């Protein structure tokens, strides 16, 4: 898929291993920079959202504050959150993962389960 980033610092984290590793080391519970990069690379490698392997990524739609967004697992606690970015794609439908060919990463590493 084509990927872009809502926040410039997320793009920097995706492309700079030193910054990503330092940033990830501060997260509790732990996550690694490599885990974050693997999730971003998996999104980029899949032609469509339907092509994302269920294991280990578990792609799924979100609800509530993240309605219209999707997430994939980084690990048991952390997720990469993104929204479809259809542009001018006439075939796009949010309810059909085969039509989601481009995404915007909203949260590169988010634990939306904790409050």
Long-range contacts (C-beta under 8 A, 24 or more apart in sequence): 1-43, 1-44, 1-46, 1-47, 1-48, 1-49, 1-100, 1-101, 1-102, 1-103, 2-85, 2-101, 2-102, 2-103, 3-40, 3-43, 3-44, 3-82, 3-102, 3-103, 3-104, 3-105, 4-85, 4-102, 4-103, 4-104, 4-105, 5-104, 5-105, 5-108, 6-104, 6-105, 6-106, 10-105, 10-107, 10-108, 13-108, 14-40, 14-105, 14-108, 24-109, 27-78, 27-109, 27-111, 29-77, 29-111, 31-74, 31-75, 31-77, 31-78, 31-109, 35-74, 35-75, 35-78, 36-74, 36-78, 36-80, 36-108, 36-109, 38-74, 39-72, 39-73, 39-74, 39-80, 40-80, 40-105, 40-108, 42-72, 43-72, 43-80, 43-82, 43-103, 43-105, 47-101, 48-97, 48-98, 48-99, 48-100, 48-101, 49-84, 49-97, 49-98, 49-100, 49-103, 50-96, 50-97, 50-98, 50-100, 52-97, 59-97, 62-112, 66-112, 68-94, 69-106, 70-100, 70-103, 71-110, 71-112, 74-109, 77-111, 77-113, 77-114, 78-109, 78-110, 78-111, 79-107, 79-109, 79-110, 79-111, 79-112, 80-105, 80-107, 80-108, 80-109, 80-110, 81-105, 81-106, 81-107, 81-110, 81-112, 82-106
